[in-house]
Amino acid sequence: MNEGSQHQEDLLRKVDTWVESSGRALELRTARTLKLAGANVVQVSRRYEGTTTGQRREMDVYAAFTWRAAPGVDAQLRVSVECKSSNEKPWVAFRDEWKTLPSELFESSFVFKNGSYTGLTEPLAELWRGLPPFLPSYAMTHIVTADLGARKPSDGRNTAHDAVRQAMSGASALRSEYLASQSSHQKRAHLVVATVVTVAPLFACHLDAAGHVVTQPVDSLAVWEPRHDGRSTLVFVLSENAFQDFASDLAHCRDVAAASASANV
């Protein structure tokens, strides 16, 4: 192998390493997972305007599952995904035993849910309630990055919660885009969920009756996060493997809604 070929091979290895370590590979795999699950629209690195700062930001992965909710009425279940590729520090989510959870986890699964008129999104509660992913096993009050004496010094950032906030930011922007484009002549149904995909180990933590800490590894959970109106919404946090089932579950819910709408025509 000559010197030029060796240099090219070394450069390729460095680029491959960068693509993986930068998180771009995780974004591409996440987008592929959504596409293979049946998402109608998938986009990587979708640009949007932050609803609070007005600054241009980037949504790691965006997807939309679409169907016809009624004659002449399009429906969309849109997904904002934040991807985190660092696995150096575990993410630990906590459940507060004194927090009163809403009786309807289903309604809290959406950052936004709106129809142009009554009867478009309301039936989804009956169709989807109790179906995954809208019945999370773990609904947690907050999530933190555990600094377990990692080799790199901590910068004090809670990257786990930052990811949750970023996913919510993207989802809120999708809501704003929908409202800005709505018109009386266009009939639509629109739902938005916020999601984080991470390769960091996930743990759920709570206190038992005796006050002892109980920690267990999990593949998925949901974290309460305030939305635009101050009310809390669930942000879904999943491992890369668990996200495959999550994407398939969203596609299944879309198919259930489409079949029901078709039967009622």
C-alpha positions as CSV (number, residue, x, y, z in Angstrom):
1,M,0.0,0.0,0.0
2,N,1.5,3.3,-1.0
3,E,1.6,6.4,1.2
4,G,-1.4,8.1,-0.4
5,S,-3.6,5.0,-0.1
6,Q,-2.6,4.6,3.6
7,H,-3.4,8.2,4.3
8,Q,-6.8,7.8,2.6
9,E,-7.5,4.7,4.7
10,D,-6.5,6.4,7.9
11,L,-8.7,9.4,7.1
12,L,-11.7,7.1,6.4
13,R,-11.3,5.4,9.8
14,K,-11.2,8.8,11.5
15,V,-14.3,10.0,9.7
16,D,-16.1,6.8,10.6
17,T,-15.1,7.2,14.2
18,W,-16.3,10.8,14.1
19,V,-19.7,9.9,12.6
20,E,-20.3,7.4,15.4
21,S,-18.9,9.5,18.3
22,S,-20.6,12.7,17.1
23,G,-24.0,11.1,17.3
24,R,-24.7,11.3,13.6
25,A,-24.7,7.6,13.3
26,L,-27.4,7.3,16.0
27,E,-29.5,9.9,14.3
28,L,-29.3,8.0,11.0
29,R,-30.2,4.7,12.7
30,T,-33.1,6.3,14.5
31,A,-34.4,7.7,11.2
32,R,-34.1,4.3,9.6
33,T,-36.0,2.7,12.4
34,L,-38.9,5.2,12.0
35,K,-38.9,4.6,8.2
36,L,-38.9,0.8,8.5
37,A,-41.7,1.0,11.1
38,G,-43.8,2.8,8.5
39,A,-43.5,6.5,9.1
40,N,-44.7,8.4,6.1
41,V,-42.2,11.3,6.5
42,V,-38.8,11.1,8.1
43,Q,-36.2,13.8,8.2
44,V,-32.8,14.1,9.9
45,S,-31.5,17.4,11.2
46,R,-34.7,19.3,10.7
47,R,-34.3,23.1,11.3
48,Y,-36.9,25.0,13.4
49,E,-37.3,28.2,15.2
50,G,-37.3,28.0,19.0
51,T,-40.7,29.2,20.4
52,T,-39.1,31.0,23.4
53,T,-35.8,32.3,22.0
54,G,-36.7,32.7,18.3
55,Q,-33.3,31.2,17.5
56,R,-32.8,28.7,14.8
57,R,-32.3,25.2,16.2
58,E,-32.0,21.6,15.0
59,M,-34.3,18.7,15.7
60,D,-32.2,15.5,15.4
61,V,-34.9,13.4,13.8
62,Y,-38.4,14.3,12.8
63,A,-41.1,11.9,11.7
64,A,-44.8,12.0,10.8
65,F,-47.3,9.1,10.7
66,T,-50.3,10.2,8.6
67,W,-53.8,8.9,7.8
68,R,-57.2,10.1,6.6
69,A,-59.2,10.9,9.7
70,A,-62.4,11.8,7.8
71,P,-63.3,12.5,4.2
72,G,-61.1,15.4,3.2
73,V,-59.4,15.6,6.6
74,D,-55.7,14.6,6.9
75,A,-54.3,13.6,10.3
76,Q,-50.7,13.5,11.5
77,L,-49.0,12.0,14.5
78,R,-45.7,14.0,14.5
79,V,-42.6,13.0,16.5
80,S,-39.7,15.2,17.7
81,V,-36.7,13.0,18.5
82,E,-33.5,14.1,20.4
83,C,-30.6,11.6,20.1
84,K,-27.8,11.3,22.6
85,S,-24.9,9.0,21.8
86,S,-22.7,9.2,24.9
87,N,-22.8,6.1,27.1
88,E,-20.1,7.3,29.7
89,K,-22.6,8.2,32.3
90,P,-25.9,6.5,33.3
91,W,-29.2,8.4,33.3
92,V,-31.2,8.0,36.5
93,A,-34.9,8.9,36.6
94,F,-36.8,9.3,39.9
95,R,-40.4,8.7,40.9
96,D,-41.8,10.9,43.6
97,E,-44.2,8.8,45.8
98,W,-46.1,11.9,46.8
99,K,-46.8,13.2,43.3
100,T,-50.3,12.7,42.1
101,L,-50.2,11.5,38.6
102,P,-53.0,12.5,36.2
103,S,-55.7,9.8,35.9
104,E,-55.3,10.0,32.1
105,L,-51.7,9.3,31.1
106,F,-53.0,9.1,27.5
107,E,-53.8,12.8,27.4
108,S,-50.5,13.7,28.9
109,S,-48.6,11.7,26.3
110,F,-49.0,14.6,23.7
111,V,-47.3,17.9,23.7
112,F,-50.2,19.0,21.5
113,K,-53.4,17.5,20.3
114,N,-55.9,19.4,18.1
115,G,-58.5,18.9,15.5
116,S,-60.1,21.5,13.2
117,Y,-63.5,20.4,14.6
118,T,-64.8,18.2,17.4
119,G,-64.8,14.5,16.5
120,L,-61.4,14.3,14.8
121,T,-59.0,13.6,17.7
122,E,-61.5,12.8,20.5
123,P,-62.1,9.2,19.2
124,L,-58.4,8.4,19.5
125,A,-58.7,8.3,23.3
126,E,-61.0,5.3,23.0
127,L,-58.9,3.7,20.2
128,W,-55.4,4.3,21.7
129,R,-55.9,4.4,25.5
130,G,-54.1,1.4,27.0
131,L,-52.1,0.8,23.9
132,P,-48.3,1.2,23.9
133,P,-46.6,3.6,23.9
134,F,-49.3,5.6,25.5
135,L,-49.3,3.6,28.7
136,P,-45.7,4.0,30.0
137,S,-44.5,1.6,32.6
138,Y,-42.5,4.2,34.4
139,A,-43.7,7.8,34.6
140,M,-40.9,9.8,36.4
141,T,-40.8,13.2,37.9
142,H,-37.2,14.1,36.8
143,I,-34.1,12.6,35.3
144,V,-30.4,13.3,35.9
145,T,-27.0,12.3,34.6
146,A,-25.1,10.3,37.2
147,D,-21.5,11.3,37.6
148,L,-19.9,8.1,38.8
149,G,-16.4,9.3,38.9
150,A,-16.0,9.3,35.1
151,R,-12.5,10.0,33.8
152,K,-13.6,13.2,32.2
153,P,-14.4,15.9,34.8
154,S,-18.0,16.9,35.1
155,D,-19.0,20.3,33.7
156,G,-22.1,20.3,36.0
157,R,-24.5,19.9,33.1
158,N,-27.5,17.6,33.4
159,T,-27.3,16.2,29.9
160,A,-30.2,13.9,30.5
161,H,-32.6,16.7,31.4
162,D,-31.1,18.9,28.6
163,A,-32.1,16.1,26.1
164,V,-35.6,16.0,27.5
165,R,-35.9,19.8,27.2
166,Q,-34.6,19.8,23.7
167,A,-37.1,17.1,22.6
168,M,-39.8,19.3,24.2
169,S,-38.5,22.4,22.4
170,G,-38.7,20.6,19.0
171,A,-42.2,19.3,19.8
172,S,-43.4,22.8,20.8
173,A,-42.0,24.2,17.5
174,L,-44.1,21.6,15.6
175,R,-47.2,22.9,17.5
176,S,-46.4,26.5,16.6
177,E,-45.8,25.6,12.9
178,Y,-49.2,23.9,12.8
179,L,-51.0,26.8,14.4
180,A,-49.3,29.3,12.1
181,S,-50.4,27.4,9.0
182,Q,-53.9,26.6,10.1
183,S,-56.8,28.2,8.1
184,S,-60.5,27.9,8.2
185,H,-60.5,26.3,4.8
186,Q,-58.1,23.5,5.8
187,K,-59.4,20.7,8.0
188,R,-56.7,18.7,9.9
189,A,-56.0,16.6,12.9
190,H,-52.7,17.1,14.6
191,L,-50.8,15.3,17.4
192,V,-47.3,15.8,18.6
193,V,-45.1,13.7,20.9
194,A,-41.6,14.3,22.3
195,T,-39.0,11.6,22.4
196,V,-35.4,11.0,23.4
197,V,-33.2,8.1,22.1
198,T,-30.1,7.5,24.1
199,V,-27.3,4.9,24.3
200,A,-26.7,5.8,28.0
201,P,-27.7,3.1,30.5
202,L,-31.2,4.0,31.9
203,F,-32.2,3.4,35.5
204,A,-35.5,4.0,37.4
205,C,-35.2,4.9,41.1
206,H,-37.7,5.2,44.0
207,L,-37.9,4.6,47.7
208,D,-39.6,1.5,49.1
209,A,-41.9,1.5,52.1
210,A,-39.0,1.3,54.5
211,G,-37.2,4.2,52.9
212,H,-34.6,2.2,51.1
213,V,-33.4,3.2,47.7
214,V,-34.6,0.8,44.9
215,T,-32.9,1.2,41.6
216,Q,-33.5,-1.0,38.5
217,P,-32.2,-0.9,34.9
218,V,-34.9,-0.1,32.3
219,D,-35.1,0.2,28.6
220,S,-37.7,2.9,28.5
221,L,-39.5,5.4,30.7
222,A,-41.3,8.7,30.5
223,V,-40.4,11.9,32.3
224,W,-42.8,14.8,33.2
225,E,-41.7,18.1,31.6
226,P,-43.6,21.4,31.5
227,R,-45.0,22.4,28.1
228,H,-45.9,25.8,26.6
229,D,-48.9,26.3,28.9
230,G,-47.2,25.2,32.1
231,R,-48.9,21.9,32.3
232,S,-46.7,18.8,32.4
233,T,-46.4,16.4,29.5
234,L,-44.7,13.1,29.2
235,V,-41.4,13.0,27.2
236,F,-40.6,9.4,26.2
237,V,-36.9,8.4,26.9
238,L,-35.8,5.1,25.3
239,S,-32.8,3.0,24.6
240,E,-32.0,2.5,21.0
241,N,-33.3,-1.1,21.1
242,A,-36.5,0.0,22.8
243,F,-37.1,2.7,20.2
244,Q,-37.7,0.0,17.6
245,D,-40.8,-1.1,19.5
246,F,-41.8,2.5,20.2
247,A,-41.7,3.3,16.5
248,S,-43.7,0.2,15.6
249,D,-46.2,1.0,18.3
250,L,-46.8,4.5,16.8
251,A,-47.3,2.9,13.4
252,H,-49.8,0.5,14.9
253,C,-51.8,3.3,16.5
254,R,-51.8,5.1,13.2
255,D,-53.1,2.0,11.4
256,V,-55.8,1.5,14.1
257,A,-57.0,5.1,13.7
258,A,-57.0,4.8,9.9
259,A,-59.0,1.5,9.9
260,S,-61.5,3.0,12.3
261,A,-61.9,6.1,10.2
262,S,-62.3,4.0,7.0
263,A,-65.0,1.9,8.7
264,N,-67.0,4.9,9.6
265,V,-67.1,6.5,6.2
